């Protein structure tokens, strides 16, 4: 499963991994199943998020891998129960109903991990493995969760067909065949062309890592140096990455003057990002700086990263690891304002760094009128790892899911501009300064994935959990 994600991104192995896991769970009691899911969860997350150890060493990496691995182990146990109870409750359920419930319970597991604790960590959803795969268009019809469901459903169906030797009965192959056709040949949900916007996206490659040595204004100066070659070019919007501005421009006059200069170079507003203070609260803020010398439109990051941008239950964790927790003095406050800014009549949807993995942030921006998506991120703490490629793949899936072009801009790369079908328009490699200037297609209209995605999630949670409970009750009575 791990190598179905970037950097290797061998997407078919996601199907193989699901098949191996559900076959291992079939017929096991809870204690034995917990051993299987525990090994799976711990090994998978240890490999997938190894980039956490890049600067801070093994303690945060081990902590994240263990927490997510244990949660995954527990959340996958209902699949083992489904394989025990469903055939007892409904003996004829194995060829269609059982695979459907197993797939629904897998999706419930993803939603659980993606929402708890501390806002969740939906980094490892099965559907996200398909950024370069043929199943990605399904997300534009059913959302990422719907894609995960169909992938597991297809695998579980094939397992049951093989187990029952159902290929001898042609009618039993209809459902697997239809599922395969949907996954392989469903086109991207259509959205309407709404013109273009000329966007300059700038990767400054400045000293933006937590432990980077930096001088005063070195980050914004690096961004300006990478932007200056575009002076005199025509642009509708300039985009800088998360953390591309060292100081709060609403309180630091020198920073504000620098931003004014950049706006004047291209005669276009600048979408930038910095830590800002309002009263006692600190926010990770993206803002649209205009030729008026200020920014009236702001968006604050919705999901500050626990143990990265704030410390939950600080006293407890400080007692466990005082040296690491002591490094995190700044406490970011979650934002509540919409993930959208308006550039003229064009809505620009936003997601700051890891917010790209949260469905509700992306969905709200598009539903509020975003015709293009901009994802600003700072990957400097993970230089030389798979983290930026994994995040880039998630951005690509969002383009396909929403039917919107995506500008994914990083401080240190990799940065890309993508079409609504996920294909790449232009790219800036990691660890180099530069700028992209492209006419980016705008789209209007909502995909079925955006409209139906949350309802599909709700149906899978209620349907999968309800069917499992009903099967348990009936199986117990029959036993």
Secondary structure, 3 states (H helix, E strand, C coil): CHHHCCCCCCCHHHHHHHHHHHHHHCCCCHHHHHHHHHHHHHHHHHHHCHHHHHHHCHHHHHHHHHHHHHHHHHHHHHHHHHHHHHHHHCCCCCCCHHHHHHHHHHHHHHHHHCCCCCCCCCCCCHHHHHCCCCCHHHHHHHHHHHHHHHHHHHHHHHHHHHHHCHHHCHHHHHHHHHHHHHHHHCCCCCCEEEEEEEEEEEECCCCCCCCCCCCCCHHHHHHHHHHHCCCCCCCCEEEECCCCCCCCCCCCHHHHHHHHHHHHHHCCEEEEEEEEEECCEEEEEEEEECCCCCEEEEEECCCCCECCCECCCHHHHHHHCHHHHCCCCCCECCCCCCCEEEECCEEEEEEEHHHHHCHHHHHHHHHCCEEEEEEEECCHHHCCCCHHHHHHHHHHHHHHHHCCEEEEEECCCCEEEECCCCCEEEEECCCCCEEEEEEEEEEECCCHHHHHHHHHHHHHHHHHHHHHHHHHHHHHHHC
